[in-house]
Amino acid sequence: MKKIICIFLTLLIIFFQTKTTLGQDIPSGKFLGSYYNGQSFDSLVFTREDASVNFNWWLGSPGKGVAGDNFSVRWQGRFDFTAGDWVFASMPDDGLRLYIDGEKVIDSWKQQHGTFFKFVKTMTAGSHLIVVEYFDAKEWAGITLNWKKVTPTSPRTTQPGTTPAQPTTQPLYTDLYISSCEDLRVTPTEGDAPLEVDYSGAGYDPYGSIQTYSFNFGDKTNVATQEDSYTTHIYQNPGQYTAVLTIKDSKGNLRTADICKKSITVGGYYKEGIGGYAEPTVIPATISSLPKTGIFDNSLSLIILTIPLAIFGLLLNRKFSKL
């Protein structure tokens, strides 16, 4: 009997262990995200499946129960690749560690704003494990991860008797050595004045870090040039505005791009004579008077007319009271 009970308990333990393992299986074609409070995966709050790692939480929380600051996330997913070279790009705020098949390819576990990473990795055909580890310390929080395959350039052919052409660098490889403005995120993109808008930007510098971020908000001469990659601006007047981000790299180069330009639509209206946004004019309710007729327009005429009528009424009352 004891032997049967032991076997039963063993099978029960194996069943629950298997169930737990299956419940935590790494998915294919998407990520399993584990969200923690604390910067070092201290306290697990929840897990969920995320289609991609492409988040900008601004000053908020990634989910219920997770603090707005001082949290961490680990994403794990299996993805199919074709054989060849692939460009991986990621922008964290703050810490990032990226693993491909267990190999750590990015290790920047520190506080940082709008830092953009690019690198090329040769992938074999088939499924590969991608693991992303991220933490947020304070204020803005967000992270992106994308990849695309390098398209090889066609080899040049030469005519007989001519000098072979010099090999050219593939365009996507060239991009790895040129600084660039990589992202501008705006929220909200529309609303009524006065409209408060949050901005966050990202720039790539292969030889150092971005020195300044210049946010041109598109309304007159309002420009914010700063070391931080995020800011806030209030649009006081209605209109259509184009915000432009320009980054300055470690060599002093200024860069912008179409992806670093965003449109903001501000509703509302102008008040004539002021030239700016104004709240609706409230007219207090009043008791309306009857239109003037020319008879009762003043108190004197009213008295003169009322006294004879009163005397006439009194005489009539005495006459009919004797009947």
C-alpha positions in Angstrom: 0.0 0.0 0.0 2.8 2.4 0.9 4.5 1.6 -2.4 1.4 2.5 -4.3 1.0 5.8 -2.4 4.7 6.7 -3.1 4.2 6.0 -6.8 1.0 8.1 -6.8 2.7 11.0 -5.1 5.7 10.8 -7.5 3.4 10.8 -10.5 1.5 13.8 -9.0 4.7 15.8 -8.5 5.9 15.0 -12.1 2.5 16.1 -13.4 2.6 19.5 -11.7 6.2 20.0 -12.6 5.4 19.3 -16.2 2.4 21.6 -16.1 4.4 24.4 -14.6 7.1 23.9 -17.3 4.6 23.9 -20.1 3.0 27.1 -18.7 6.3 28.8 -19.0 7.3 27.6 -22.4 9.0 30.2 -24.6 6.6 30.9 -27.5 7.5 31.1 -31.2 7.0 34.2 -33.2 6.4 36.4 -30.2 7.8 37.1 -26.7 6.9 35.9 -23.2 7.4 39.0 -21.0 8.0 38.6 -17.3 7.4 41.9 -15.4 9.1 42.6 -12.1 9.3 45.3 -9.5 12.9 46.2 -8.8 15.7 46.8 -11.2 17.2 43.2 -10.7 14.1 41.1 -11.3 13.3 41.2 -7.6 9.6 40.6 -7.4 7.6 39.0 -10.3 4.3 40.7 -10.8 2.9 39.0 -13.9 3.8 37.4 -17.2 2.1 38.0 -20.6 2.7 37.4 -24.3 3.9 40.5 -26.3 3.9 40.5 -30.0 7.1 42.6 -30.1 9.4 44.7 -27.8 8.3 48.1 -28.8 7.1 50.2 -25.8 7.1 53.8 -24.6 5.5 54.0 -21.2 6.6 57.7 -20.7 6.2 58.3 -17.0 3.7 55.5 -16.5 3.7 51.8 -15.6 3.8 48.8 -18.0 0.9 47.2 -16.2 -1.2 46.8 -13.1 0.9 46.2 -10.0 4.2 47.3 -11.6 5.6 50.5 -10.2 6.1 53.5 -12.6 9.8 53.6 -11.7 12.3 51.0 -10.6 11.1 47.9 -12.5 12.5 45.3 -14.9 11.3 43.1 -17.6 12.7 39.9 -19.3 11.3 39.0 -22.7 12.0 35.5 -24.3 10.9 34.4 -27.7 11.9 32.1 -30.6 12.0 33.5 -34.1 12.7 32.1 -37.5 15.5 33.6 -39.6 16.9 32.9 -43.0 20.6 32.4 -43.5 22.6 35.6 -43.8 23.6 38.8 -42.0 20.9 40.6 -40.0 21.0 44.2 -38.6 19.6 44.4 -35.0 18.7 47.8 -33.5 17.5 48.6 -30.0 16.8 51.8 -28.0 16.4 51.4 -24.2 15.7 53.9 -21.5 17.4 52.7 -19.2 19.3 49.4 -19.0 19.6 46.7 -21.7 21.1 43.3 -22.2 20.4 41.4 -25.4 21.1 37.7 -25.9 20.9 35.7 -29.1 21.1 31.9 -28.6 22.7 32.5 -25.2 25.3 34.9 -26.6 25.3 38.4 -25.0 25.5 40.8 -27.9 24.5 44.0 -26.1 25.5 44.8 -22.5 24.6 48.3 -21.4 23.1 47.7 -17.9 23.1 51.4 -16.8 20.9 54.5 -16.7 20.7 56.1 -20.1 18.4 58.2 -22.2 17.6 57.6 -25.8 20.7 55.5 -26.5 20.5 53.7 -29.8 22.3 50.4 -30.6 23.0 48.8 -34.0 25.0 45.7 -34.9 25.2 43.0 -37.5 25.1 39.3 -36.8 25.3 36.3 -39.1 22.4 34.0 -38.5 21.9 30.5 -39.7 18.6 29.4 -41.2 16.0 28.2 -38.6 14.7 29.2 -35.2 16.8 31.3 -32.8 16.2 32.3 -29.2 16.0 36.0 -28.5 16.2 37.2 -24.9 15.9 40.9 -23.9 16.5 42.1 -20.3 15.5 45.6 -19.4 15.3 47.9 -16.4 13.9 51.4 -15.7 15.3 53.5 -12.9 13.2 56.6 -13.0 11.3 59.1 -15.1 10.8 58.1 -18.8 10.6 54.4 -19.6 10.6 52.6 -22.9 12.5 50.2 -25.1 12.4 49.1 -28.8 14.0 46.1 -30.6 13.9 45.5 -34.3 15.9 43.5 -36.9 16.1 43.2 -40.6 18.2 41.3 -43.1 21.1 42.9 -44.9 20.4 42.8 -48.6 23.7 41.9 -50.4 24.7 44.2 -53.3 25.1 42.6 -56.6 28.7 42.1 -57.7 29.9 44.4 -60.4 30.8 42.8 -63.8 33.6 44.1 -65.9 34.2 44.0 -69.6 37.2 42.2 -71.0 40.3 44.4 -71.0 39.0 46.8 -68.3 40.2 47.3 -64.8 38.0 45.5 -62.2 35.9 47.9 -60.2 36.8 48.4 -56.5 34.6 46.6 -54.1 31.9 48.7 -52.6 30.6 48.7 -49.0 27.1 47.5 -48.6 24.7 50.4 -47.7 23.4 48.9 -44.4 26.9 48.2 -43.2 27.8 51.8 -44.0 25.0 53.0 -41.8 26.6 51.4 -38.8 29.4 54.0 -39.0 27.3 57.1 -39.5 25.4 58.9 -36.7 21.7 59.4 -37.2 18.4 60.6 -35.7 16.5 57.4 -35.2 13.2 58.2 -33.5 10.8 60.9 -32.3 7.7 59.9 -30.3 4.9 62.3 -29.5 1.8 61.9 -27.3 -0.8 63.1 -27.8 -0.7 64.1 -31.4 -4.0 66.0 -31.3 -6.3 67.8 -28.9 -7.6 71.2 -27.9 -5.5 74.2 -26.8 -3.9 74.5 -24.3 -2.4 71.1 -25.3 0.4 69.5 -23.3 2.5 67.2 -25.4 5.2 64.7 -24.3 8.3 64.2 -26.6 11.0 61.5 -26.5 13.7 61.1 -29.1 16.6 58.7 -30.0 19.8 59.1 -31.8 22.6 56.8 -32.9 26.3 57.6 -32.5 28.7 54.7 -33.3 31.7 56.6 -31.8 30.2 57.9 -28.5 27.0 59.2 -27.2 24.5 61.9 -28.3 25.5 65.3 -26.9 22.3 67.2 -27.3 18.7 66.8 -28.4 17.1 69.9 -30.1 13.3 69.7 -30.1 11.7 72.3 -32.5 8.1 72.4 -31.6 7.0 74.2 -34.7 5.3 77.2 -33.0 7.3 80.3 -33.7 10.8 80.1 -32.1 10.1 77.6 -29.3 13.1 75.2 -29.4 14.5 73.1 -26.5 18.1 72.0 -26.7 19.1 69.7 -23.9 21.1 66.6 -22.9 17.9 64.6 -22.0 16.1 62.8 -24.8 12.6 63.7 -23.5 10.7 66.9 -22.8 7.3 68.4 -22.5 5.7 71.4 -24.4 2.4 73.2 -24.1 0.7 74.5 -27.3 -1.2 77.6 -26.4 -2.8 78.3 -29.7 -4.7 76.1 -32.2 -3.1 75.1 -35.5 -1.2 72.5 -37.3 2.4 72.1 -36.2 5.4 70.1 -37.3 7.8 69.1 -34.6 11.4 68.3 -35.6 14.1 66.6 -33.6 17.8 67.3 -34.4 20.6 65.4 -32.6 24.2 66.4 -32.1 26.7 63.5 -32.1 30.0 63.2 -30.3 31.8 64.7 -33.3 29.6 67.8 -33.5 27.5 66.6 -36.5 23.8 67.7 -36.5 21.4 65.0 -37.8 17.7 64.8 -38.4 15.5 62.5 -40.5 11.9 62.1 -41.7 11.3 59.7 -38.9 12.2 62.5 -36.5 9.4 64.8 -37.8 5.9 64.5 -36.4 2.7 66.5 -36.9 0.6 67.8 -34.1 -3.0 69.1 -34.5 -4.2 71.6 -31.9 -7.9 72.5 -31.9 -9.7 75.4 -30.3 -10.2 78.9 -31.5 -8.8 82.4 -31.4 -10.5 85.4 -29.7 -10.5 88.5 -31.9 -8.4 91.4 -30.7 -6.3 89.2 -28.4 -4.5 86.9 -30.9 -4.3 84.0 -28.6 -6.4 81.1 -27.2 -9.2 82.2 -25.0 -11.8 80.5 -22.9 -15.5 80.8 -24.0 -17.0 84.1 -23.0 -19.8 83.5 -20.5 -22.7 86.0 -20.6 -24.6 86.1 -17.2 -28.3 85.4 -17.4 -30.5 88.5 -16.8 -34.3 89.1 -16.4 -35.6 90.4 -19.7 -38.0 93.4 -19.7 -41.0 94.0 -21.9 -40.5 96.1 -25.0 -41.2 99.8 -24.6 -44.7 100.8 -25.8 -44.6 104.6 -25.2 -47.4 104.5 -22.5 -45.7 103.0 -19.5 -42.2 104.0 -20.2 -41.9 106.2 -17.1 -43.3 106.2 -13.6 -45.0 109.7 -13.8 -47.3 108.8 -16.7 -48.2 105.6 -14.8 -49.3 107.6 -11.7 -51.3 110.1 -13.7 -53.2 107.3 -15.4 -53.7 105.2 -12.4 -55.4 107.8 -10.0 -58.4 108.6 -12.3 -59.0 105.0 -12.9 -59.0 104.3 -9.1 -61.5 107.2 -8.5 -63.8 105.9 -11.3 -63.7 102.4 -9.8 -64.7 103.7 -6.4 -67.7 105.6 -7.7 -69.0 102.6 -9.5 -68.7 100.5 -6.4 -70.8 103.0 -4.4 -73.5 103.2 -7.0 -74.0 99.5 -7.4 -73.8 98.9 -3.7 -77.1 100.9 -3.2 -79.1 98.8 -5.5 
